[in-house]
């Protein structure tokens, strides 16, 4: 006696409920070979069990089989099916596929839950799909669904990133009217927004509200308030906030150490900045922004020996330079007479394919050429010839990169004429 769809579906549900996914998928393959289509309830059991065990690839694989059976009018997905499948596509980071399933759900006249909209909004936001985020939110509100604080946090983060602060504040007012529970994450985003638009008193008041409500526990909230004070050049207050964080035993990370470093750099406190940088190194290689902050401080205070030693350490640690850090490194090399190191750095930047603005390339070429000339004036003729052979390749490569940029030819011609005039004046002085 061949088992029918009900019998097969019952056994599949038992396998799914007990988490025996290997046996479940083997038995499911056997039912497919016999042309038996399990009922949608059995598919839902299997999909749900696979998703609970984070087997999102298998969920997607099973969904494709369901679509094949739907075309034969054997299996019709229901609300639960769509919810589970969209969730797995989102967990797998497959936005387009998740939106396709949402389209099928709409066509079936089924309304998604808030959690489904929320995960789609979050993923769309991470993919930079601002218009899609707004569309999903407005569709959800049109169905009369009240957004969760997680959904609102995703929207606020998007508005913050796109600098659409009026919409962010409007959404916050709407949240208060809808009595959406405002958590620390939302308060932290709001503090950042207040700081960016210069509403420092509002940011401070919001921070105090978090403290009085007993919600303050996240490192990012402390750092957000500290950054507001830094934007207002109140570095002592920023240090007080970060000190409060430490006093409450909130474990610091590279995130808060970076903010602390910027405070000490702004206050021109070399000793404190160096201590923080050493603490940062315990977490691995510091990022280029922190390296540039400390190096700029050395340059500003005329500590060229420390700056040169720091550059050598960065090269030993193989820290990859970005445009801003390269500019600072070249400035230190040129001021310290480290022309050979400057040549190597330029070659590495060119070979590494690091993109730079035309203005940055012009500044580097100009600074490099001037300091190279001053060094060569102090050398004998044989040293000059050797310097020309070793140093010109990096300079030429950077000049070629400038020529390859839009409008670079005109800028390069002006720069060459300027350097040529300066060279003639130098020879006349000699």
Secondary structure, DSSP 8 states (H G I E B T S, - for coil): ----HHHHHHHHHHHHHTT-HHHHHHHHHHHHHTT----HHHHHHHHHHHHHTT-HHHHHHHHHHHHHHHHTTS----HHHHHHHHHHHHHTT-HHHHHHHHHHHHHTT----HHHHHHHHHHHHHTT-HHHHHHHHHHHHHTT----HHHHHHHHHHHHHTT-HHHHHHHHHHHHHTT----HHHHHHHHHHHHHTT-HHHHHHHHHHHHHHT----HHHHHHHHHHHHHTT-HHHHHHHHHHHHHTT----HHHHHHHHHHHHHTT-HHHHHHHHHHHHTTSS--HHHHHHHHHHHHHTT-HHHHHHHHHHHHHTT----HHHHHHHHHHHHHTT-HHHHHHHHHHHHHTT----HHHHHHHHHHHHHHHHHHHHTS-HHHHHHHHHHHHHHHHHHHHHHHHSTTHHHHHHHHHHHHHHHHHHHHHH-
